[in-house]
Amino acid sequence: MKMEELAKGDGYKVPAAHHPFMRLGLEKLEDFHDEVVDLEATLADVVKLGGSDTEKKSSRLIKQLRAFEPSITMIGQIKSGKTSLVNAMVGRPDLLPADVNPWTSVVTSLHLNAPLPDDAPTATFQFFSQGEWDHLVENGGRIGELSARAGADDELEKVRQQIAEMREKTKARLGRKFELLLGQKHNYAELNDDLVQRYVCMGDDFEDLEEEDQQGRFADITKSADLFLDAKSIPMPLCLRDTPGVNDTFMMREQITINALRDSRICVVVLSAHQALSSMDMGLIRLISNVKAREVVIFVNRIDELSNPGEQVPEIRDSILQTLADHNGPEDPQLIFGSAYWANLALGETIDNIVSDSAEAMFNWAEASLDADTAGMSTNELVWHLSGVPELFKALSERIAEGPGAEVLAASRKRALNLVGGVRASNAIVTMRLDNNNLKVMPKAQLNAHLDKVEADNLKFLNDRLDIVFQQFGSRVDQSHKRFLDRALESLLQHLETNGEDEIWQYSPDGLRMLLRTSYQVMRRNVASACDQVFGAAAGDLAETYRSAFGVDVENFAITPPAPPEIPAPVSLGKTIALDLQTSWWKGWWKRRKGYRAFASGFYDLIEAETAPIVDELKVRQSEDIRAMAERELRDFLSEQRGLLTDVSDKSALGVDDLKDIFGITAQQEREDLFDYIFEELSDAAPAEAEGTA
């Protein structure tokens, strides 16, 4: 296609949500969806073998498969164009307001294609709790905490003045409802643009608006928004989580973003081409440094505003990679360059209203980046390709299919294999009963007591192993924390001896983060090893139960243990602490100290108090969460197996005539053939998944 055709447009008028080219880059997700459909078909075959109880279990497994919703968290600086990019990705250019007031701290989760009950809301807005609001207005959030701890009275007073101004505006807007709204949740059956504007977008001019139509009326106190919508171009459920920019005055959004990252396996860092990884982005680097490099994608937005993207993009790429290397960021991350502005233009009817400077940048980028594969594209499709969104989709699709997607398929196949094994054991008993064999089976009460003991023993085994893992982890963390504080204090004293008290000393806390990250990685491996051992032992106990309870040896029968739970990344390590902020308050802290002893004791107390919450987060909260995840996995596995064993027990107690009514006699060979087919189908798929996951 000639360059002049880009500016002219070709009248492409397909509605945004139906553009065929929006599927570009999503091929891996389509392949994954096909695998899910195949597994659902196999589970439907299982239903034919086991009657109503098996149908319930298969239906539950199919429902869980269909509800799988991998989430992608979008993070970035304010004004990086992150929200415009999210709008383009879902094919709705005007869905989320891109120009929000810097106060706004809303995490907006777009649930695409999520299966919902008929009476479920399509929009839910959660307000801050009274405690969260009080922490902000009384203490000034994290900055207020830090300033108070450091004795930076001037900084603290500025924060309080800004907070007071926000609080008064919020109370004036919401009136007497203000206190009552905190901690509440608003649900809506239908989603529309006005609704989003009211809760997410912060406006300034409220006096002339009707009470229920005020733009941004609730934005100050809205903590999160969950919006459910269809995205026909995306072949499966997906959650895109749009977070507020992290570089805010009170670091309130930093904690919100950390919590959002905890809930996602994949994150997209959106940077502006004009200031890719400036000094204000160090907080972003700290956050993504604690996520696996493979699970981070960097999208450099707004290349439409570059004068010569063909030459400037390689320079920006080199600069970003160097900055990441200099600040211990993820190694060799995938960088994608594009323009949300171009993507949203491509979704419109024509691109005739493109800004002239942006058109010139587009021509320049097209000449530098297009190849022969794009020759047959329409104008809008070509602009979509140049926007970088297809490449972003491709990167995300690969990560979902090879990471959480492969894991959920592997886990579902394991559960399906166990279901088939249980049904086959039940079928073997039925066959023997129909052949008039006398079976000696364990009474149901005795079986339940035995299974209670299996559960209690294995839960104790798990917790005993995890106690050791977490005790070792806690010791490593405490040693790393003390080592860091001792080294920092020694460095401070050396500075004072060498340079005196007039030259301000600086010290990076990245060493502490690296030590804690290493300890966390060791703990993660040890937890996985402990779970493998315990889950394997539980599977062995259950296999032995089948033999001892029913005395039946079944061909191809084995209990497959579940995989260890996926342990979340330690994103709390990216939390800003005092030493990251070499600002005016630090200078004030420095100047208020006199004498080496005052410097030493004041610094040690300050940094210990600042870093203690991060250490406690790892040792206590995350350890507790990991233990709960492991216990839940084991309990679910044991509960599922209890249901299968109970079903076998019930079949062994039925009369022969009842068994004939359920199964019949002539179909036994056909059933055996179907068992073999399903077992082979589920088993053959396992190696490919294991390879992909690794």
Beta strands, then each sheet from edge to edge (+ up, - down):
strand 1: 71-76
strand 2: 107-112
strand 3: 123-127
strand 4: 185-188
strand 5: 222-229
strand 6: 238-242
strand 7: 266-272
strand 8: 296-301
strand 9: 334-337
sheet 1: 4+ 3- 5+ 2+ 6- 1- 7- 8- 9-
end
